[in-house]
């Protein structure tokens, strides 16, 4: 897999292959030689975050259920039986 990374110093954008390297290998700018990141950190920062995805799905489901259903004790006063 190839990703692009931009240099914070000179603005050069380059393509980096993450598969053929070790985690501790450095990514440096090809134009100015500035250290940009390591392969391992770059891969970890761009990996999917499953905890956030699950949290968003739970929140969406909760909001959907809240819109579709009324609470059980939310009856109009006229329909309540008196003792």
OpenMM code with the backbone's topology and positions (N, CA, C; nanometers):
from openmm import Vec3, app, unit

residues = "UNK UNK UNK UNK UNK UNK UNK UNK UNK UNK UNK UNK UNK UNK UNK UNK UNK UNK UNK UNK UNK UNK UNK UNK UNK UNK UNK UNK UNK UNK UNK UNK UNK UNK UNK UNK UNK UNK UNK UNK UNK UNK UNK UNK UNK UNK UNK UNK UNK UNK UNK UNK UNK UNK UNK UNK UNK UNK UNK UNK UNK UNK UNK UNK UNK UNK UNK UNK UNK UNK UNK UNK UNK UNK UNK UNK UNK UNK UNK UNK UNK UNK UNK".split()
positions = [
    Vec3(0.0844, -0.1172, 0.0000),
    Vec3(0.0000, 0.0000, 0.0000),
    Vec3(0.0891, 0.1238, 0.0000),
    Vec3(0.0544, 0.2220, -0.0793),
    Vec3(0.1327, 0.3448, -0.0865),
    Vec3(0.0478, 0.4615, -0.0373),
    Vec3(0.1075, 0.5418, 0.0460),
    Vec3(0.0433, 0.6615, 0.0989),
    Vec3(0.1301, 0.7812, 0.0661),
    Vec3(0.0704, 0.8981, 0.0684),
    Vec3(0.1487, 1.0200, 0.0466),
    Vec3(0.1653, 1.0925, 0.1792),
    Vec3(0.2805, 1.1551, 0.1939),
    Vec3(0.3115, 1.2309, 0.3147),
    Vec3(0.3736, 1.3630, 0.2709),
    Vec3(0.3354, 1.4702, 0.3388),
    Vec3(0.3850, 1.6032, 0.3042),
    Vec3(0.4868, 1.6494, 0.4077),
    Vec3(0.5893, 1.7150, 0.3605),
    Vec3(0.6928, 1.7685, 0.4484),
    Vec3(0.6409, 1.8964, 0.5143),
    Vec3(0.6619, 1.9083, 0.6441),
    Vec3(0.6164, 2.0269, 0.7170),
    Vec3(0.7117, 2.1440, 0.6976),
    Vec3(0.8315, 2.1165, 0.6500),
    Vec3(0.9311, 2.2221, 0.6332),
    Vec3(0.9275, 2.2855, 0.4941),
    Vec3(0.9300, 2.2013, 0.3891),
    Vec3(0.9362, 2.2570, 0.2538),
    Vec3(0.8065, 2.2382, 0.1753),
    Vec3(0.7127, 2.1555, 0.2242),
    Vec3(0.5848, 2.1355, 0.1569),
    Vec3(0.5861, 2.0287, 0.0495),
    Vec3(0.6985, 1.9613, 0.0298),
    Vec3(0.7076, 1.8564, -0.0714),
    Vec3(0.6178, 1.7384, -0.0328),
    Vec3(0.5422, 1.6875, -0.1293),
    Vec3(0.4581, 1.5700, -0.1067),
    Vec3(0.5213, 1.4525, -0.1785),
    Vec3(0.5380, 1.3432, -0.1065),
    Vec3(0.6004, 1.2249, -0.1646),
    Vec3(0.5197, 1.1022, -0.1321),
    Vec3(0.5366, 0.9996, -0.2135),
    Vec3(0.4676, 0.8730, -0.1943),
    Vec3(0.5590, 0.7811, -0.1149),
    Vec3(0.5013, 0.7174, -0.0106),
    Vec3(0.5784, 0.6293, 0.0754),
    Vec3(0.5133, 0.4920, 0.0749),
    Vec3(0.5949, 0.3893, 0.0512),
    Vec3(0.5455, 0.2520, 0.0593),
    Vec3(0.5694, 0.2021, 0.2010),
    Vec3(0.4630, 0.1602, 0.2681),
    Vec3(0.4745, 0.1175, 0.4078),
    Vec3(0.5005, -0.0322, 0.4225),
    Vec3(0.4868, -0.1099, 0.3166),
    Vec3(0.4930, -0.2549, 0.3283),
    Vec3(0.6348, -0.3103, 0.3304),
    Vec3(0.7279, -0.2480, 0.2647),
    Vec3(0.8613, -0.3046, 0.2483),
    Vec3(0.9595, -0.2595, 0.3563),
    Vec3(0.9105, -0.1958, 0.4604),
    Vec3(1.0001, -0.1406, 0.5620),
    Vec3(0.9667, -0.1953, 0.7001),
    Vec3(1.0628, -0.1790, 0.7913),
    Vec3(1.0404, -0.2134, 0.9316),
    Vec3(0.9715, -0.0980, 1.0019),
    Vec3(0.9141, -0.1261, 1.1179),
    Vec3(0.8409, -0.0221, 1.1911),
    Vec3(0.9291, 0.0943, 1.2332),
    Vec3(1.0547, 0.0700, 1.2614),
    Vec3(1.1424, 0.1742, 1.3135),
    Vec3(1.2154, 0.2519, 1.2030),
    Vec3(1.1921, 0.2162, 1.0769),
    Vec3(1.2543, 0.2912, 0.9674),
    Vec3(1.1975, 0.4332, 0.9620),
    Vec3(1.2855, 0.5275, 0.9287),
    Vec3(1.2458, 0.6680, 0.9245),
    Vec3(1.1904, 0.7055, 0.7884),
    Vec3(1.0965, 0.7984, 0.7884),
    Vec3(1.0470, 0.8602, 0.6657),
    Vec3(1.1055, 1.0010, 0.6652),
    Vec3(1.1873, 1.0290, 0.5649),
    Vec3(1.2490, 1.1610, 0.5536),
    Vec3(1.2101, 1.2226, 0.4206),
    Vec3(1.2091, 1.3543, 0.4153),
    Vec3(1.1750, 1.4268, 0.2935),
    Vec3(1.2841, 1.4047, 0.1889),
    Vec3(1.2412, 1.3797, 0.0660),
    Vec3(1.3382, 1.3587, -0.0414),
    Vec3(1.3988, 1.4905, -0.0900),
    Vec3(1.3339, 1.6019, -0.0650),
    Vec3(1.3840, 1.7325, -0.1104),
    Vec3(1.4815, 1.7950, -0.0111),
    Vec3(1.4406, 1.8045, 0.1169),
    Vec3(1.5238, 1.8769, 0.2141),
    Vec3(1.5866, 1.7858, 0.3202),
    Vec3(1.5474, 1.6578, 0.3261),
    Vec3(1.6058, 1.5649, 0.4221),
    Vec3(1.5466, 1.5728, 0.5615),
    Vec3(1.4400, 1.6486, 0.5810),
    Vec3(1.3757, 1.6646, 0.7119),
    Vec3(1.3133, 1.5325, 0.7565),
    Vec3(1.3328, 1.4954, 0.8853),
    Vec3(1.2694, 1.3764, 0.9418),
    Vec3(1.1202, 1.4030, 0.9547),
    Vec3(1.0383, 1.3142, 0.8992),
    Vec3(0.8938, 1.3331, 0.9027),
    Vec3(0.8259, 1.2414, 1.0029),
    Vec3(0.8592, 1.1140, 1.0023),
    Vec3(0.7919, 1.0175, 1.0898),
    Vec3(0.8637, 0.8842, 1.0794),
    Vec3(0.8182, 0.7872, 1.1574),
    Vec3(0.8647, 0.6500, 1.1405),
    Vec3(0.7531, 0.5700, 1.0737),
    Vec3(0.7896, 0.4602, 1.0116),
    Vec3(0.6913, 0.3768, 0.9420),
    Vec3(0.5848, 0.3261, 1.0396),
    Vec3(0.6274, 0.2800, 1.1562),
    Vec3(0.5333, 0.2257, 1.2552),
    Vec3(0.4341, 0.3292, 1.3051),
    Vec3(0.4814, 0.4485, 1.3376),
    Vec3(0.3922, 0.5538, 1.3870),
    Vec3(0.2962, 0.5991, 1.2783),
    Vec3(0.3453, 0.6106, 1.1550),
    Vec3(0.2601, 0.6516, 1.0433),
    Vec3(0.1487, 0.5499, 1.0207),
    Vec3(0.1840, 0.4208, 1.0252),
    Vec3(0.0835, 0.3154, 1.0043),
    Vec3(-0.0186, 0.3141, 1.1182),
    Vec3(0.0273, 0.3305, 1.2418),
    Vec3(-0.0639, 0.3311, 1.3569),
    Vec3(-0.1585, 0.4504, 1.3550),
    Vec3(-0.1095, 0.5654, 1.3139),
    Vec3(-0.1936, 0.6846, 1.3147),
    Vec3(-0.2980, 0.6833, 1.2030),
    Vec3(-0.2773, 0.6011, 1.1011),
    Vec3(-0.3726, 0.5940, 0.9913),
    Vec3(-0.4546, 0.4651, 0.9929),
    Vec3(-0.4418, 0.3856, 1.0978),
    Vec3(-0.5206, 0.2634, 1.1123),
    Vec3(-0.6600, 0.3000, 1.1633),
    Vec3(-0.7614, 0.2196, 1.1317),
    Vec3(-0.8965, 0.2499, 1.1805),
    Vec3(-0.9046, 0.2374, 1.3320),
    Vec3(-0.9821, 0.3241, 1.3933),
    Vec3(-1.0022, 0.3223, 1.5376),
    Vec3(-1.1400, 0.2603, 1.5639),
    Vec3(-1.1400, 0.1322, 1.6002),
    Vec3(-1.2653, 0.0596, 1.6153),
    Vec3(-1.3464, 0.1056, 1.7358),
    Vec3(-1.2806, 0.1538, 1.8398),
    Vec3(-1.3533, 0.2014, 1.9576),
    Vec3(-1.4403, 0.3223, 1.9226),
    Vec3(-1.3866, 0.4129, 1.8450),
    Vec3(-1.4629, 0.5317, 1.8057),
    Vec3(-1.5764, 0.4926, 1.7110),
    Vec3(-1.5510, 0.3978, 1.6216),
    Vec3(-1.6558, 0.3537, 1.5298),
    Vec3(-1.7720, 0.2905, 1.6061),
    Vec3(-1.7432, 0.2055, 1.7044),
    Vec3(-1.8478, 0.1410, 1.7842),
    Vec3(-1.9242, 0.2455, 1.8650),
    Vec3(-1.8529, 0.3411, 1.9228),
    Vec3(-1.9178, 0.4477, 1.9990),
    Vec3(-2.0132, 0.5275, 1.9112),
    Vec3(-1.9716, 0.5609, 1.7900),
    Vec3(-2.0587, 0.6355, 1.6984),
    Vec3(-2.1801, 0.5542, 1.6571),
    Vec3(-2.1628, 0.4234, 1.6354),
    Vec3(-2.2760, 0.3387, 1.5994),
    Vec3(-2.3751, 0.3278, 1.7147),
    Vec3(-2.3259, 0.3150, 1.8367),
    Vec3(-2.4143, 0.3083, 1.9539),
    Vec3(-2.4919, 0.4389, 1.9709),
    Vec3(-2.4234, 0.5503, 1.9511),
    Vec3(-2.4894, 0.6806, 1.9642),
    Vec3(-2.5968, 0.6967, 1.8566),
    Vec3(-2.5669, 0.6568, 1.7344),
    Vec3(-2.6646, 0.6661, 1.6258),
    Vec3(-2.7867, 0.5800, 1.6537),
    Vec3(-2.7644, 0.4593, 1.7037),
    Vec3(-2.8755, 0.3701, 1.7351),
    Vec3(-2.9595, 0.4266, 1.8487),
    Vec3(-2.8960, 0.4818, 1.9503),
    Vec3(-2.9694, 0.5413, 2.0621),
    Vec3(-3.0555, 0.6583, 2.0160),
    Vec3(-2.9997, 0.7441, 1.9318),
    Vec3(-3.0771, 0.8575, 1.8809),
    Vec3(-3.1916, 0.8114, 1.7920),
    Vec3(-3.1683, 0.7093, 1.7116),
    Vec3(-3.2741, 0.6566, 1.6253),
    Vec3(-3.3882, 0.5988, 1.7078),
    Vec3(-3.3555, 0.5221, 1.8107),
    Vec3(-3.4586, 0.4641, 1.8972),
    Vec3(-3.5327, 0.5717, 1.9755),
    Vec3(-3.4632, 0.6753, 2.0157),
    Vec3(-3.5280, 0.7837, 2.0896),
    Vec3(-3.6268, 0.8594, 2.0016),
    Vec3(-3.5952, 0.8728, 1.8728),
    Vec3(-3.6859, 0.9423, 1.7821),
    Vec3(-3.8079, 0.8577, 1.7482),
    Vec3(-3.7903, 0.7263, 1.7385),
    Vec3(-3.8988, 0.6379, 1.6968),
    Vec3(-3.9959, 0.6037, 1.8091),
    Vec3(-3.9478, 0.5957, 1.9304),
    Vec3(-4.0305, 0.5479, 2.0418),
    Vec3(-4.0504, 0.6571, 2.1454),
    Vec3(-4.1682, 0.6547, 2.2068),
    Vec3(-4.1936, 0.7419, 2.3203),
    Vec3(-4.1686, 0.6600, 2.4465),
    Vec3(-4.1294, 0.7226, 2.5539),
    Vec3(-4.1135, 0.6490, 2.6790),
    Vec3(-4.2461, 0.5866, 2.7227),
    Vec3(-4.2395, 0.4776, 2.7964),
    Vec3(-4.3592, 0.4042, 2.8371),
    Vec3(-4.4492, 0.4840, 2.9303),
    Vec3(-4.3935, 0.5707, 3.0131),
    Vec3(-4.4748, 0.6459, 3.1083),
    Vec3(-4.5117, 0.7846, 3.0566),
    Vec3(-4.4988, 0.8089, 2.9286),
    Vec3(-4.5297, 0.9386, 2.8713),
    Vec3(-4.6678, 0.9349, 2.8055),
    Vec3(-4.7720, 0.9111, 2.8872),
    Vec3(-4.9083, 0.9057, 2.8368),
    Vec3(-4.9759, 1.0389, 2.8598),
    Vec3(-5.0653, 1.0759, 2.7697),
    Vec3(-5.1442, 1.1971, 2.7963),
    Vec3(-5.2302, 1.1794, 2.9233),
    Vec3(-5.2559, 1.2864, 2.9910),
    Vec3(-5.3292, 1.2782, 3.1171),
    Vec3(-5.4722, 1.2257, 3.0986),
    Vec3(-5.5335, 1.2508, 2.9857),
    Vec3(-5.6707, 1.2081, 2.9642),
    Vec3(-5.6865, 1.0574, 2.9501),
    Vec3(-5.5825, 0.9873, 2.9134),
    Vec3(-5.5932, 0.8438, 2.8945),
    Vec3(-5.5591, 0.7628, 3.0187),
    Vec3(-5.5164, 0.8272, 3.1238),
    Vec3(-5.4790, 0.7546, 3.2455),
    Vec3(-5.6044, 0.7126, 3.3231),
    Vec3(-5.6001, 0.5944, 3.3752),
    Vec3(-5.7103, 0.5457, 3.4591),
    Vec3(-5.6919, 0.5960, 3.6005),
    Vec3(-5.8025, 0.6345, 3.6651),
    Vec3(-5.7957, 0.6798, 3.8039),
    Vec3(-5.8465, 0.5701, 3.8953),
    Vec3(-5.8000, 0.5727, 4.0150),
    Vec3(-5.8391, 0.4690, 4.1116),
    Vec3(-5.9699, 0.4982, 4.1783),
] * unit.nanometer
topology = app.Topology()
chain = topology.addChain("A")
for resn in residues:
    res = topology.addResidue(resn, chain)
    for name in ("N", "CA", "C"):
        topology.addAtom(name, app.Element.getBySymbol(name[0]), res)
